[in-house]
Amino acid sequence: MKILFSPAETKNKGGISQSIDGNSFVFPELHSVRMEAINSYQKYIDSSSDIELSKLFGTKKQNIIDYYKGDLLDKEIMKVIERYDGVAFDYLKYEDLNKDAQNYIDNNVMIFSNLFGPVLAGDIGIPDYKLKQGEKIGELALEKFYNEHFTDLISKYLEDEEVIDLRAGFYEKFYKLSKPYTTMKFIKDGKVVSHWAKAYRGIVLNLIAKNNIQSVAELMNMPIENLSIIEIKEQKLKNEIVYNITS
């Protein structure tokens, strides 16, 4: 079973001094294509004003703009799952999982970075970068770029697997599933929630890893505190589990 997951705009700082190469990420055969996107990002940073960078980074704070200038590939790298911060990752609590559960995450979770594209949670590492969700690099829309170049390989990677799609809507643009898959919706007081959806994606992933879940059937039988299944919707390829948040 494989789980598709969103990144976070906030990142943890630090890491190790090591260069990215063709073995750094899943799909090494497309490393040169991935580097096209990264090099476009770097060229844009090198040639842009602070006003343009403010838009690219999604911040007006000069100290943050200054921090993310410079050569991205000279920055320290950190394992993909450890680089990202944010609500879902706070509730995933990767650092508190035992080794077996961490290995499960490393090998079975694909995160869709808005700069580096599809990467595995356990991939060797990415630098601390800044890119506002949905922001183009000049005329380059990265979600379209990665969808065009990586779709065939992702589909092959997933072809014999059950798939749980825990991505936020925007990241579905990087890759559209063409086989049956399962998603989740979280409702509280009769309304679909946003903040709590991020939290429960992290909680669910934490429990999936701890329980070494290998199928959707096992997932359906896995108790989740404060969640109860109220409906299962089948829409063409999508099987949506609707959870009610009980407290």
C-alpha positions in Angstrom: 0.0 0.0 0.0 1.2 3.5 -0.8 0.1 6.8 0.7 0.2 10.1 -1.2 0.8 13.2 1.0 1.2 16.9 0.8 4.2 18.9 1.8 4.2 22.0 4.1 5.2 25.5 3.3 7.2 25.8 6.5 10.4 23.8 6.8 12.8 22.7 9.5 16.2 24.3 9.2 19.6 22.7 9.3 20.8 19.3 7.9 24.0 17.8 6.6 26.5 19.1 4.1 25.9 16.8 1.1 25.1 17.5 -2.5 22.0 16.3 -4.4 22.7 13.9 -7.2 20.9 11.3 -9.3 20.5 8.9 -6.4 19.0 11.5 -4.0 15.4 10.9 -5.0 12.9 8.3 -6.3 12.9 8.0 -10.1 16.6 8.6 -10.7 16.1 8.2 -14.4 14.3 11.6 -14.4 16.9 13.4 -12.2 17.9 15.7 -15.1 14.2 16.6 -15.7 13.8 17.4 -12.0 16.9 19.5 -12.1 15.4 21.6 -14.9 12.7 22.8 -12.5 15.3 23.4 -9.7 17.6 25.3 -12.0 14.7 27.4 -13.3 13.9 28.3 -9.7 17.6 29.3 -9.0 17.8 31.4 -12.2 14.7 33.2 -11.2 16.0 33.9 -7.8 19.3 35.2 -9.2 17.7 37.6 -11.6 14.7 38.8 -9.6 14.1 41.9 -7.5 13.1 41.7 -3.8 9.5 42.6 -4.8 9.4 39.7 -7.2 10.9 37.4 -4.6 8.4 38.5 -2.1 5.7 37.2 -4.4 7.6 34.0 -5.1 8.3 33.2 -1.5 4.9 34.4 -0.2 6.3 36.8 2.4 7.1 40.6 2.8 9.6 40.0 5.6 13.0 41.1 4.3 14.9 38.8 6.6 13.1 35.8 5.2 13.7 37.0 1.6 17.4 37.5 2.3 17.6 34.0 4.0 16.2 32.3 0.9 18.5 34.1 -1.6 21.7 32.5 -2.6 22.5 29.1 -4.2 19.8 26.5 -3.2 22.1 23.6 -4.0 24.8 24.9 -1.6 22.4 24.6 1.3 22.4 21.7 3.8 20.0 18.9 3.1 17.7 16.9 5.4 15.7 13.7 4.8 12.4 14.6 3.1 10.0 13.6 5.9 12.2 15.5 8.5 12.4 18.7 6.4 8.7 19.5 6.5 7.0 21.2 9.4 3.3 22.3 9.7 0.1 20.9 11.1 0.0 17.5 9.4 3.6 16.8 10.3 3.2 18.0 13.8 0.5 15.4 14.3 2.4 12.7 12.4 5.1 12.9 15.0 7.6 11.1 12.9 10.5 11.6 15.3 8.5 9.8 18.1 7.8 6.7 16.0 9.8 3.5 16.5 12.2 2.4 13.8 9.8 0.0 12.1 7.1 2.7 11.8 9.6 5.2 10.5 10.7 2.7 7.9 7.1 2.2 6.9 6.8 6.0 6.4 10.1 6.3 4.6 9.2 3.5 2.1 5.5 4.0 1.5 4.7 7.7 1.6 5.1 9.8 -1.5 5.2 13.6 -0.8 4.5 16.0 -3.6 6.9 18.9 -3.1 5.9 22.0 -5.0 9.6 22.5 -6.1 11.2 19.0 -6.1 8.1 17.2 -7.3 7.2 13.6 -6.2 9.7 12.4 -3.6 9.6 9.6 -1.1 9.5 10.4 2.6 12.8 8.6 3.1 14.6 10.1 0.2 18.1 11.3 1.1 17.3 14.9 1.5 16.2 18.3 0.2 17.4 21.8 1.2 15.3 24.3 3.0 13.6 26.1 0.2 10.7 28.7 -0.1 8.0 28.7 -2.7 4.5 29.8 -2.2 1.9 27.2 -3.1 0.7 27.7 -6.7 3.2 30.4 -7.5 4.8 30.2 -11.0 8.5 30.5 -11.6 8.2 33.1 -14.3 6.0 31.3 -16.8 6.7 27.8 -15.4 3.8 26.2 -13.6 5.5 23.4 -11.7 2.3 21.3 -11.1 1.9 21.1 -14.9 5.6 20.4 -15.4 5.7 17.5 -13.0 2.4 16.1 -14.2 3.6 16.1 -17.8 7.0 14.5 -17.0 6.4 12.2 -14.1 2.9 10.8 -14.5 3.9 7.6 -16.4 6.6 6.6 -13.8 4.3 7.3 -10.9 1.6 5.2 -12.4 4.0 2.4 -12.9 5.2 2.7 -9.3 1.7 2.5 -8.0 0.2 -0.1 -10.4 0.3 -3.1 -8.1 -0.5 -1.1 -4.9 -3.6 0.0 -3.1 -3.4 3.8 -2.8 -4.5 6.1 0.0 -4.6 9.7 -1.2 -4.2 12.1 1.7 -3.1 15.1 -0.4 -4.7 18.5 -0.2 -6.6 19.4 -3.4 -3.8 21.6 -5.0 -1.3 18.7 -5.0 -3.7 16.5 -7.0 -2.6 18.7 -10.0 0.9 17.2 -9.8 -0.4 13.7 -10.5 -4.0 12.5 -11.3 -4.7 8.9 -10.2 -5.9 6.7 -13.0 -6.7 3.6 -10.8 -9.0 3.0 -7.9 -7.9 4.9 -4.7 -9.2 5.8 -1.3 -9.4 9.3 0.2 -10.7 10.8 3.5 -13.0 13.6 4.4 -13.3 15.0 8.0 -16.5 16.6 9.3 -17.2 18.4 12.6 -20.6 19.7 13.6 -21.8 18.9 10.1 -19.2 21.0 8.3 -16.1 19.9 6.3 -13.1 21.2 8.3 -9.7 22.5 7.0 -7.4 22.9 10.0 -8.6 19.6 11.5 -8.3 17.8 8.2 -4.6 18.6 8.2 -4.3 17.4 11.8 -6.2 14.2 11.2 -4.2 13.4 8.0 -1.1 13.4 10.2 -2.9 11.4 13.0 -4.1 8.8 10.5 -0.7 8.4 8.9 0.9 8.0 12.3 -1.5 5.2 13.1 -1.2 3.5 9.7 2.6 3.4 10.3 2.3 2.2 13.9 -0.1 -0.6 12.9 1.8 -1.5 9.7 -1.4 -1.2 7.7 -1.1 -3.1 4.4 -4.5 -2.7 2.8 -7.6 -0.5 2.8 -9.5 -3.3 4.5 -7.1 -3.1 7.4 -7.4 0.6 7.5 -11.2 0.4 7.7 -10.9 -1.8 10.8 -8.3 0.4 12.5 -9.9 2.4 15.4 -9.0 6.1 15.4 -9.7 8.0 18.6 -12.3 10.8 18.2 -13.2 9.7 14.7 -16.1 7.6 13.5 -17.0 6.5 9.9 -20.4 8.0 9.0 -20.3 7.3 5.2 -18.4 5.7 2.4 -18.8 7.3 -1.0 -17.9 5.6 -4.2 -17.4 8.0 -7.2 -15.9 6.3 -10.2 -12.2 5.6 -9.2 -12.5 7.3 -5.8 -13.6 5.6 -2.6 -14.1 8.4 0.0 -14.3 7.6 3.7 -16.2 10.3 5.5 -15.2 10.6 9.2 -17.1 12.5 11.9 -14.9 14.2 14.5 -16.6 13.4 17.7 -14.8 15.7 20.1 
